[in-house]
Amino acid sequence: MKDRRIARRMLRLPSPTTVIAAIALIVATAGVATAGRSSADSQPQATAAATPFITGNHVLDNSLTGADINEGTLGQVPSAAAAGHAAPTGGAGGALTGSYPSPSLAGGAVTPSKFGVIPAARLNRTSNQTFSTGSVTAVGFNSEIYDNSGMHDNVTNNSRLRAPIAGIYAVSAGFDWSSGGGERYADILKNGTTAITQLWQNATSSGLTEMNLSSDVNLAAGDFVELRVYQSSGGNLDLLGGFMSSPHLEMHWVGP
């Protein structure tokens, strides 16, 4: 009885020899099939209606870089938010005239409305200022006809007009002395040390003595100018105030 059971089990399981033989047959058959195909047969055959082998679905978003792309195969880009090396071409418009790459500024394109603030100020006094004889003294200004750039303070150092930016400035001053003899002198001083213009004049003893002087001056940002006067009448004299023209000190930026 036991021998029969063993025999049945041996009939159910293939022998090791049979397994090895079957594997060898499979390998041999596969080799023949492979050897029978050409290299061309091993590649997918595309037709006019076939789907491309790689589509956008096969590529991760933002995974391709410039090194992966042959730029020479690209056509003209219709529009782009930004470009590192895109030279403009064609005719220029707006405030420009001519054609790219060398347009020029169109005539009349820059109008006063396109200017920034051009520094300018004009100062005066609301009352007379008295000066003693034989002394050179700065004129104080306690009123501004205009000052568009904060060039003057009516209280602190009120004899000074200060340049807010560097450049060439046109500076002028004018005033009237009350009647008296002797000589009159005036200058416009830069930074308290250098006279940029000056004027000597004999007084008109029977009436007012009017004086006017002006000059252009190159100023750095923060430089200042002031008006100084002198009289040799032998006593005190008034510089008349309360007028648009007397006394006045003005300064305008005219160029870099």
C-alpha positions as CSV (number, residue, x, y, z in Angstrom):
1,M,0.0,0.0,0.0
2,K,2.8,2.3,0.9
3,D,4.7,1.5,-2.3
4,R,1.6,2.5,-4.4
5,R,1.4,5.9,-2.8
6,I,5.0,6.6,-3.5
7,A,4.6,5.6,-7.1
8,R,1.6,7.9,-7.5
9,R,3.6,10.9,-6.2
10,M,6.4,10.1,-8.6
11,L,4.0,10.0,-11.5
12,R,2.6,13.5,-10.6
13,L,5.9,15.4,-10.3
14,P,8.2,15.8,-13.4
15,S,11.7,14.6,-12.9
16,P,14.5,17.1,-12.7
17,T,15.7,15.9,-16.1
18,T,12.4,16.7,-17.7
19,V,12.4,20.3,-16.2
20,I,15.9,21.0,-17.6
21,A,15.0,19.7,-21.0
22,A,11.9,21.9,-21.2
23,I,13.8,25.0,-20.3
24,A,16.4,24.3,-22.9
25,L,13.7,23.9,-25.5
26,I,12.1,27.2,-24.7
27,V,15.4,29.1,-24.9
28,A,16.3,27.5,-28.2
29,T,13.0,28.3,-29.7
30,A,13.3,32.0,-28.6
31,G,16.8,32.3,-30.1
32,V,15.6,31.1,-33.5
33,A,12.7,33.6,-33.5
34,T,15.0,36.5,-32.7
35,A,17.6,35.4,-35.2
36,G,14.9,35.4,-37.9
37,R,14.1,39.1,-37.5
38,S,16.2,42.0,-39.0
39,S,17.2,45.1,-37.0
40,A,14.6,47.0,-39.0
41,D,11.9,44.6,-37.9
42,S,12.9,45.2,-34.3
43,Q,11.9,48.9,-34.6
44,P,8.4,50.3,-34.4
45,Q,7.1,51.1,-37.9
46,A,5.7,54.7,-38.3
47,T,3.1,55.6,-40.8
48,A,1.7,59.0,-41.8
49,A,-1.3,58.4,-39.6
50,A,0.7,57.0,-36.7
51,T,0.9,58.8,-33.3
52,P,4.3,60.3,-32.5
53,F,6.4,58.1,-30.2
54,I,6.9,60.9,-27.6
55,T,4.2,63.4,-26.9
56,G,3.7,66.1,-24.3
57,N,2.0,63.5,-22.1
58,H,5.4,61.7,-21.9
59,V,7.4,64.7,-20.7
60,L,7.2,66.3,-17.3
61,D,6.2,70.0,-17.2
62,N,9.2,72.3,-17.0
63,S,11.6,69.4,-17.3
64,L,13.2,70.4,-20.7
65,T,16.0,73.0,-20.7
66,G,17.8,74.9,-23.4
67,A,20.4,72.1,-23.7
68,D,17.6,69.7,-24.7
69,I,16.4,71.9,-27.6
70,N,17.9,72.7,-31.0
71,E,17.2,76.5,-31.2
72,G,17.9,76.4,-34.9
73,T,14.8,74.5,-35.5
74,L,12.6,77.0,-33.8
75,G,10.5,79.5,-35.8
76,Q,9.7,83.1,-34.9
77,V,8.2,83.6,-31.5
78,P,4.9,85.6,-31.9
79,S,5.1,87.2,-28.5
80,A,7.0,86.9,-25.2
81,A,6.8,88.4,-21.8
82,A,10.6,88.7,-21.5
83,A,13.6,87.9,-23.7
84,G,17.2,87.9,-22.8
85,H,18.6,88.5,-26.3
86,A,15.8,89.9,-28.6
87,A,16.8,92.9,-30.7
88,P,13.8,95.1,-31.8
89,T,13.3,95.6,-35.5
90,G,11.1,97.7,-37.7
91,G,9.9,101.3,-37.4
92,A,10.0,103.2,-34.0
93,G,6.9,104.9,-32.6
94,G,5.8,106.9,-29.6
95,A,8.4,109.5,-28.7
96,L,10.9,107.9,-31.1
97,T,11.4,108.2,-34.8
98,G,13.3,106.3,-37.4
99,S,13.9,102.5,-37.3
100,Y,15.4,100.0,-35.0
101,P,18.1,99.3,-34.0
102,S,19.0,103.0,-34.1
103,P,15.9,105.2,-33.6
104,S,16.2,108.8,-32.4
105,L,14.1,111.1,-30.2
106,A,11.3,112.6,-32.3
107,G,11.1,116.4,-32.6
108,G,8.8,118.0,-30.1
109,A,8.3,114.7,-28.2
110,V,9.7,116.2,-24.9
111,T,7.3,118.8,-23.7
112,P,7.2,120.7,-20.4
113,S,4.7,118.3,-18.9
114,K,7.4,115.6,-19.1
115,F,10.0,117.5,-17.2
116,G,10.8,116.8,-13.5
117,V,11.1,119.6,-11.0
118,I,13.7,122.2,-12.2
119,P,15.0,123.9,-9.0
120,A,14.0,127.6,-8.9
121,A,13.5,130.1,-6.1
122,R,13.0,133.9,-5.7
123,L,13.2,135.6,-2.3
124,N,12.3,139.0,-0.9
125,R,11.8,140.9,2.3
126,T,8.6,142.2,3.7
127,S,10.3,145.2,5.5
128,N,13.4,147.4,5.5
129,Q,16.8,146.1,6.8
130,T,19.2,148.6,8.3
131,F,22.9,148.4,7.7
132,S,25.7,150.3,9.6
133,T,28.3,152.2,7.6
134,G,31.6,150.5,6.7
135,S,30.4,146.9,7.2
136,V,29.8,144.1,4.7
137,T,26.7,142.3,5.8
138,A,24.4,139.5,4.4
139,V,20.8,140.4,3.5
140,G,18.2,138.3,5.2
141,F,15.0,137.2,3.3
142,N,11.9,136.4,5.3
143,S,9.6,135.8,2.4
144,E,9.5,133.6,-0.8
145,I,7.8,134.6,-4.0
146,Y,8.4,131.0,-5.1
147,D,10.6,128.1,-4.0
148,N,9.8,124.7,-5.7
149,S,12.6,122.7,-4.2
150,G,13.1,123.7,-0.6
151,M,16.1,125.9,-1.4
152,H,15.4,128.4,1.4
153,D,14.2,128.8,5.0
154,N,12.5,132.0,6.0
155,V,14.0,131.7,9.6
156,T,17.1,129.6,9.8
157,N,20.0,130.9,7.7
158,N,17.5,133.0,5.8
159,S,20.2,134.8,3.8
160,R,21.0,131.6,1.9
161,L,19.7,129.9,-1.2
162,R,20.9,126.3,-1.3
163,A,21.3,124.1,-4.4
164,P,19.3,120.9,-4.1
165,I,21.1,119.2,-7.0
166,A,24.4,119.8,-8.8
167,G,24.5,121.9,-11.9
168,I,24.9,125.4,-13.4
169,Y,22.6,128.0,-11.8
170,A,21.7,131.5,-12.9
171,V,21.7,133.8,-9.8
172,S,20.6,137.4,-9.7
173,A,19.8,140.1,-7.1
174,G,18.5,143.6,-6.9
175,F,17.6,146.2,-4.3
176,D,17.2,149.9,-3.5
177,W,19.1,151.9,-0.9
178,S,17.6,154.9,0.9
179,S,19.2,158.3,0.1
180,G,22.6,159.1,1.4
181,G,26.2,159.8,0.3
182,G,29.3,157.7,-0.1
183,E,29.7,154.4,-2.0
184,R,27.7,151.3,-2.3
185,Y,29.0,147.7,-2.8
186,A,27.2,144.4,-3.3
187,D,28.3,140.8,-4.1
188,I,26.8,137.3,-4.4
189,L,28.9,134.9,-2.3
190,K,29.3,131.2,-2.8
191,N,29.5,129.1,0.4
192,G,30.5,132.2,2.4
193,T,33.9,132.5,0.9
194,T,33.9,133.1,-2.9
195,A,32.4,136.2,-4.6
196,I,30.9,135.0,-7.9
197,T,30.0,138.6,-8.9
198,Q,30.3,142.0,-7.3
199,L,29.4,145.6,-8.0
200,W,30.8,149.0,-6.8
201,Q,28.6,152.1,-7.3
202,N,28.6,155.7,-6.1
203,A,25.5,156.6,-4.2
204,T,22.8,158.9,-5.5
205,S,22.7,161.4,-2.6
206,S,19.4,163.1,-3.6
207,G,17.4,159.9,-4.1
208,L,17.3,156.1,-4.0
209,T,20.4,154.1,-5.1
210,E,19.4,151.1,-7.2
211,M,21.7,148.1,-7.6
212,N,21.4,144.9,-9.7
213,L,23.8,142.1,-10.3
214,S,23.8,138.6,-11.7
215,S,26.0,135.7,-12.7
216,D,26.0,132.0,-13.5
217,V,27.7,129.6,-11.1
218,N,28.5,125.9,-10.9
219,L,27.2,124.5,-7.6
220,A,27.4,121.0,-6.1
221,A,24.4,119.7,-4.2
222,G,24.3,121.5,-0.8
223,D,26.3,124.6,-1.9
224,F,24.7,127.9,-1.2
225,V,24.7,131.5,-2.3
226,E,23.8,134.7,-0.4
227,L,23.7,138.5,-1.1
228,R,26.0,140.8,0.8
229,V,25.9,144.6,0.8
230,Y,28.1,147.5,2.0
231,Q,27.6,151.3,2.3
232,S,29.9,154.1,3.4
233,S,27.5,157.0,4.1
234,G,28.9,157.6,7.5
235,G,25.7,156.5,9.3
236,N,23.0,153.8,9.2
237,L,21.1,153.3,5.9
238,D,18.1,151.2,5.1
239,L,17.8,148.6,2.3
240,L,14.2,149.1,1.3
241,G,11.9,146.1,1.6
242,G,8.3,145.2,0.9
243,F,8.6,145.2,-2.9
244,M,8.8,142.5,-5.5
245,S,12.1,144.0,-6.7
246,S,13.7,145.2,-3.5
247,P,15.3,143.4,-2.2
248,H,15.3,140.1,-4.1
249,L,17.6,137.1,-4.6
250,E,16.8,134.4,-7.1
251,M,18.4,131.2,-8.4
252,H,17.4,128.9,-11.2
253,W,19.0,125.6,-12.3
254,V,19.9,125.9,-16.0
255,G,21.9,122.7,-16.8
256,P,24.1,120.0,-15.5
